[in-house]
Amino acid sequence: MNDDQTPDAPQGTGPDPLDDTQPVDVPRYAPTPDPRPDARWAWASPASASPASQATSERWYEPSPAPGQAPYGTAPSWGQPATGGGTPPPPAYGTQAVQADPQPRKRGGAGVGTVVAASLLSAVLASGGTVVALERAGAFDQTVPASSLGVAQPAAGQQPVTIDESSAVIGAAERVGPAVVKISTQGAATQDQFGSIPTSGVGSGFIYDANGWILTNRHVVADADTLTVELKDGRQFEGKVYGIDTLTDLAIVKVAETGLPVAPIGKSDGLKIGQLVVAIGSPLGTYSFSVTSGIVSGKGRDIQVDNGTRINNLIQTDAAINPGNSGGPLADASGAVVGINTAVATDSSGIGFAIPIDIARPIMDQALKGEALSRPWIGIRFQAINLQVKQDLKLTVDSGALVSNTGGTGPAVVEDSPGAQAGIQDGDIILSINGQKIDQEHPLDAMLVQFAPGGTVTLDVLRDGASVKVDVVLGTRPANL
């Protein structure tokens, strides 16, 4: 700081401003309190402001009016349109405070009551439209089932299919289960270096007549000396083999008892792939009266069992079938028996087979009549025709039974058989039997079992492109076939 006087500084004779011993009159800002408006706030009108407070473009804090815009004029009261252009300037430092409009002005716009009334009217109209739409759609016509308090109702997201299948399995087991039996066998003893060893086995079966008639598998009771039949309620009876089927793996057992529970008998012809089925039996001979479920995986299956015997037209299922289940029932969802469990594929898992009940029905009726078990016989070998066979052999039809010895096990027409006597020839195509078409769903051997030995059937035959009818008197199937 230079103590020399600045040449251009104004000279005076008054007190030295740097002398702090002199009294200093310091200006202080004390704004006048802004009086609260009566009910609303308004800009002050130009008449209430001093001329010094009028807007000018030279002041640093006031922007110049935009081209074509009027200078700031009379400001509107709250809710009223402006009477002049421009933006109101901020109050200058030290100027008089803005005064409220001494004459309160009425606020413009709709009142609160009007807004509420309009809202209620809109809601009523919208609700009325919704009611009309629902009424036209029939929503009010739906009947809600009555339910007692405290009973839980299934949620909409649940899967009723699963619940229905579970109920069907339970219901089928309840209807068929009491008629299922466990069959224990004792056979002739075998000799080895340690002495005599008796043979024994365990299988299943079911009662189809209350007077003690039981259907089971042939391999369960074959070569057995004694049979013990045990019911689910614990009662045991001695059983006798009434007869052995000469066509497939079936046998009839008789116990000397009446008033026994009976399994409902259904039909296998109408089974559909994917249909629910239930198997009941005594797997492994230990877990008696076990219940498993699955579906029909296939129809018309042919298998060859351990002893070399071939069984045709079987139902394939993934319901668990194990040793000991043989002879037990395969039931549908209604609890009606549609098959007899007979075998399981040893080199796979989840593949079991059952004999259709329609094939067993004729011998079941024969037993009830006291007749010997017998099967009809034509005496021919044949190949079922499908699209592939038609293409390979260049045939003119895609269904039927082609008389041939394709298997190489013997002649197509057995000598002196009913078929040979009727004039059936190698290469004939049998299209129907008594007017019933032969196809993959209805093969010839499955159709033939419904007829009794000694009866006459008419075959529609295609021979060298010409249709002929052949009448055949059915014989009795030999036991050694």
ZAMARGU-4260 file (C-alpha; in steps of 0.2 Angstrom, whole numbers, plus 5000, padded with zeros to 4 digits):
<rodrens>
0) 5000/5000/5000 | 5007/5017/4995 | 5006/5031/5007 | 5008/5044/4994 | 4992/5053/4989
5) 4985/5048/4972 | 4987/5063/4960 | 4969/5061/4953 | 4961/5058/4969 | 4948/5072/4974
10) 4955/5085/4986 | 4944/5091/5001 | 4945/5099/5017 | 4933/5087/5026 | 4938/5074/5038
15) 4950/5060/5033 | 4941/5045/5028 | 4955/5034/5034 | 4955/5041/5051 | 4945/5028/5061
20) 4943/5040/5075 | 4929/5049/5065 | 4911/5043/5066 | 4906/5034/5050 | 4888/5034/5044
25) 4886/5016/5037 | 4870/5013/5027 | 4860/4998/5032 | 4846/4989/5023 | 4830/4986/5033
30) 4817/4980/5021 | 4799/4985/5025 | 4789/4969/5031 | 4778/4963/5016 | 4760/4963/5022
35) 4751/4946/5020 | 4738/4947/5007 | 4720/4945/5013 | 4716/4929/5003 | 4728/4929/4988
40) 4744/4937/4981 | 4745/4948/4966 | 4758/4958/4957 | 4757/4977/4961 | 4750/4988/4948
45) 4760/5001/4940 | 4751/5015/4949 | 4757/5008/4966 | 4775/5009/4961 | 4786/5024/4960
50) 4793/5030/4943 | 4810/5024/4948 | 4804/5007/4949 | 4797/5007/4931 | 4806/4994/4920
55) 4820/5002/4909 | 4831/4992/4897 | 4846/5001/4904 | 4846/4992/4921 | 4858/4977/4922
60) 4845/4966/4931 | 4831/4969/4919 | 4831/4961/4901 | 4826/4971/4886 | 4809/4967/4879
65) 4809/4955/4865 | 4805/4962/4848 | 4786/4964/4846 | 4783/4961/4864 | 4775/4975/4875
70) 4785/4981/4890 | 4779/4974/4906 | 4762/4981/4911 | 4748/4977/4922 | 4751/4959/4929
75) 4736/4948/4931 | 4729/4942/4947 | 4729/4923/4952 | 4721/4914/4938 | 4718/4929/4927
80) 4726/4931/4910 | 4740/4944/4908 | 4736/4962/4902 | 4753/4965/4896 | 4768/4957/4889
85) 4785/4954/4896 | 4792/4946/4912 | 4790/4955/4928 | 4807/4962/4935 | 4813/4957/4952
90) 4812/4971/4964 | 4827/4983/4965 | 4839/4983/4980 | 4832/4995/4992 | 4815/4998/4983
95) 4798/4999/4991 | 4790/4982/4995 | 4777/4976/4983 | 4759/4979/4990 | 4745/4967/4989
100) 4730/4971/4978 | 4718/4979/4990 | 4703/4973/4980 | 4703/4954/4980 | 4698/4947/4964
105) 4687/4931/4961 | 4698/4916/4956 | 4693/4909/4939 | 4690/4891/4934 | 4679/4877/4940
110) 4676/4875/4958 | 4680/4859/4968 | 4662/4854/4969 | 4661/4854/4950 | 4676/4843/4948
115) 4670/4830/4961 | 4653/4829/4953 | 4661/4826/4936 | 4672/4813/4943 | 4657/4804/4951
120) 4647/4805/4935 | 4661/4797/4924 | 4663/4783/4937 | 4644/4779/4936 | 4644/4779/4917
125) 4660/4768/4916 | 4652/4756/4929 | 4636/4755/4919 | 4645/4751/4903 | 4654/4737/4911
130) 4638/4729/4918 | 4630/4730/4901 | 4645/4722/4893 | 4646/4707/4905 | 4627/4705/4904
135) 4628/4703/4885 | 4643/4691/4887 | 4632/4680/4898 | 4643/4681/4913 | 4629/4683/4925
140) 4621/4667/4918 | 4635/4656/4925 | 4630/4645/4939 | 4642/4643/4954 | 4641/4626/4962
145) 4637/4627/4980 | 4650/4622/4993 | 4649/4621/5012 | 4659/4632/5022 | 4677/4626/5027
150) 4679/4615/5011 | 4693/4621/5001 | 4690/4624/4982 | 4703/4620/4969 | 4712/4635/4963
155) 4711/4640/4944 | 4729/4636/4941 | 4728/4618/4947 | 4729/4604/4934 | 4713/4594/4936
160) 4721/4581/4924 | 4733/4575/4937 | 4720/4574/4950 | 4708/4564/4939 | 4722/4552/4935
165) 4726/4549/4953 | 4708/4547/4957 | 4706/4534/4943 | 4720/4524/4949 | 4713/4524/4967
170) 4696/4519/4960 | 4702/4505/4949 | 4712/4498/4963 | 4697/4498/4975 | 4686/4490/4962
175) 4698/4476/4955 | 4709/4474/4970 | 4698/4463/4981 | 4697/4450/4966 | 4716/4449/4964
180) 4723/4433/4971 | 4741/4427/4974 | 4745/4409/4968 | 4758/4399/4976 | 4764/4383/4967
185) 4773/4367/4972 | 4780/4356/4959 | 4789/4340/4957 | 4806/4339/4966 | 4822/4339/4956
190) 4837/4328/4961 | 4855/4334/4963 | 4870/4329/4972 | 4863/4336/4988 | 4846/4327/4987
195) 4828/4332/4982 | 4824/4350/4979 | 4806/4354/4977 | 4801/4367/4964 | 4790/4382/4969
200) 4784/4398/4961 | 4772/4412/4964 | 4761/4421/4952 | 4745/4431/4952 | 4727/4429/4945
205) 4710/4437/4947 | 4692/4430/4950 | 4680/4433/4936 | 4666/4423/4943 | 4660/4422/4961
210) 4659/4403/4961 | 4678/4402/4962 | 4683/4404/4943 | 4700/4412/4942 | 4710/4417/4926
215) 4729/4417/4926 | 4744/4413/4915 | 4748/4396/4909 | 4767/4397/4914 | 4761/4401/4932
220) 4752/4384/4935 | 4761/4373/4922 | 4769/4357/4930 | 4762/4362/4947 | 4757/4348/4959
225) 4748/4359/4971 | 4741/4376/4971 | 4737/4388/4985 | 4726/4403/4981 | 4726/4418/4993
230) 4714/4432/4993 | 4718/4450/4998 | 4708/4448/5014 | 4719/4434/5019 | 4709/4418/5016
235) 4717/4404/5007 | 4710/4390/4996 | 4717/4375/4987 | 4716/4377/4969 | 4714/4365/4954
240) 4719/4368/4936 | 4704/4367/4926 | 4711/4369/4909 | 4726/4376/4899 | 4724/4387/4883
245) 4731/4380/4867 | 4733/4397/4859 | 4741/4409/4871 | 4748/4409/4889 | 4732/4407/4898
250) 4725/4395/4911 | 4709/4393/4921 | 4710/4389/4940 | 4695/4383/4951 | 4693/4385/4970
255) 4679/4377/4979 | 4671/4393/4986 | 4656/4404/4982 | 4652/4422/4985 | 4669/4428/4981
260) 4673/4446/4975 | 4673/4447/4956 | 4683/4459/4945 | 4673/4469/4932 | 4677/4463/4914
265) 4680/4476/4900 | 4684/4476/4882 | 4701/4477/4875 | 4696/4481/4857 | 4693/4499/4860
270) 4710/4503/4869 | 4719/4518/4863 | 4737/4522/4863 | 4741/4533/4878 | 4726/4527/4888
275) 4729/4525/4907 | 4730/4507/4914 | 4733/4500/4931 | 4742/4483/4935 | 4739/4473/4951
280) 4749/4458/4957 | 4762/4451/4968 | 4779/4456/4961 | 4794/4445/4966 | 4782/4434/4976
285) 4784/4446/4991 | 4775/4462/4988 | 4758/4455/4987 | 4744/4465/4979 | 4755/4479/4973
290) 4747/4492/4962 | 4757/4501/4948 | 4750/4512/4934 | 4755/4517/4917 | 4749/4519/4899
295) 4745/4508/4884 | 4761/4510/4874 | 4757/4499/4860 | 4745/4486/4853 | 4747/4471/4842
300) 4764/4467/4849 | 4772/4449/4846 | 4786/4442/4857 | 4795/4426/4860 | 4797/4420/4878
305) 4811/4411/4886 | 4805/4393/4881 | 4804/4398/4862 | 4785/4400/4862 | 4778/4415/4852
310) 4764/4425/4859 | 4755/4437/4847 | 4743/4452/4848 | 4749/4458/4865 | 4746/4475/4874
315) 4762/4484/4878 | 4762/4495/4893 | 4775/4505/4904 | 4766/4500/4920 | 4778/4491/4931
320) 4776/4472/4928 | 4789/4460/4937 | 4790/4442/4940 | 4775/4437/4951 | 4764/4450/4942
325) 4761/4436/4929 | 4742/4432/4928 | 4737/4448/4937 | 4724/4460/4929 | 4728/4475/4918
330) 4713/4487/4921 | 4708/4503/4913 | 4703/4519/4922 | 4685/4513/4925 | 4692/4498/4935
335) 4687/4485/4921 | 4700/4472/4916 | 4706/4474/4899 | 4721/4462/4899 | 4731/4449/4908
340) 4749/4453/4913 | 4760/4440/4905 | 4778/4445/4902 | 4791/4458/4903 | 4806/4462/4892
345) 4821/4456/4901 | 4833/4467/4891 | 4825/4483/4894 | 4816/4494/4908 | 4798/4499/4908
350) 4791/4487/4894 | 4778/4475/4899 | 4765/4465/4890 | 4748/4459/4893 | 4736/4447/4884
355) 4720/4456/4878 | 4704/4451/4888 | 4695/4449/4872 | 4706/4434/4867 | 4703/4427/4884
360) 4684/4429/4885 | 4680/4413/4874 | 4689/4401/4886 | 4682/4410/4901 | 4664/4406/4895
365) 4669/4388/4890 | 4675/4385/4908 | 4658/4392/4915 | 4649/4380/4904 | 4659/4366/4909
370) 4667/4363/4892 | 4684/4359/4888 | 4695/4374/4883 | 4697/4374/4864 | 4702/4386/4851
375) 4696/4387/4832 | 4708/4383/4819 | 4709/4385/4800 | 4726/4378/4797 | 4735/4391/4788
380) 4751/4402/4790 | 4749/4420/4785 | 4758/4437/4786 | 4749/4453/4791 | 4749/4466/4777
385) 4753/4484/4780 | 4760/4498/4769 | 4778/4492/4770 | 4773/4474/4765 | 4762/4481/4751
390) 4777/4490/4744 | 4790/4476/4746 | 4779/4463/4739 | 4770/4474/4726 | 4753/4470/4732
395) 4737/4479/4727 | 4730/4481/4745 | 4737/4488/4761 | 4728/4477/4773 | 4722/4459/4776
400) 4731/4443/4779 | 4743/4435/4765 | 4743/4416/4766 | 4762/4412/4765 | 4776/4402/4774
405) 4786/4418/4775 | 4792/4412/4792 | 4799/4396/4785 | 4792/4385/4798 | 4780/4374/4787
410) 4768/4375/4773 | 4757/4390/4770 | 4742/4378/4771 | 4743/4363/4782 | 4738/4347/4774
415) 4721/4340/4778 | 4717/4356/4788 | 4700/4365/4788 | 4708/4378/4776 | 4715/4365/4764
420) 4698/4356/4764 | 4690/4373/4760 | 4702/4376/4745 | 4713/4391/4752 | 4729/4392/4742
425) 4746/4399/4745 | 4746/4417/4740 | 4728/4421/4744 | 4724/4437/4753 | 4710/4436/4766
430) 4702/4453/4767 | 4688/4449/4779 | 4679/4436/4790 | 4660/4436/4791 | 4661/4453/4784
435) 4673/4460/4797 | 4688/4469/4789 | 4705/4462/4793 | 4718/4476/4796 | 4732/4480/4809
440) 4720/4484/4822 | 4710/4468/4819 | 4722/4454/4814 | 4715/4438/4808 | 4720/4427/4823
445) 4713/4440/4835 | 4696/4440/4825 | 4696/4421/4824 | 4695/4418/4842 | 4677/4425/4844
450) 4671/4409/4834 | 4669/4392/4841 | 4676/4376/4834 | 4664/4367/4823 | 4656/4383/4817
455) 4657/4390/4799 | 4664/4406/4793 | 4664/4415/4777 | 4681/4422/4771 | 4682/4436/4757
460) 4698/4431/4748 | 4708/4441/4734 | 4715/4428/4722 | 4725/4433/4707 | 4716/4450/4707
465) 4699/4442/4708 | 4688/4442/4723 | 4681/4425/4729 | 4671/4419/4744 | 4677/4404/4754
470) 4667/4395/4767 | 4677/4386/4781 | 4671/4374/4794 | 4682/4378/4809 | 4692/4364/4817
475) 4700/4363/4835 | 4717/4369/4837 | 4729/4356/4841 | 4738/4357/4858 | 4755/4354/4851
480) 4756/4370/4840
</rodrens>
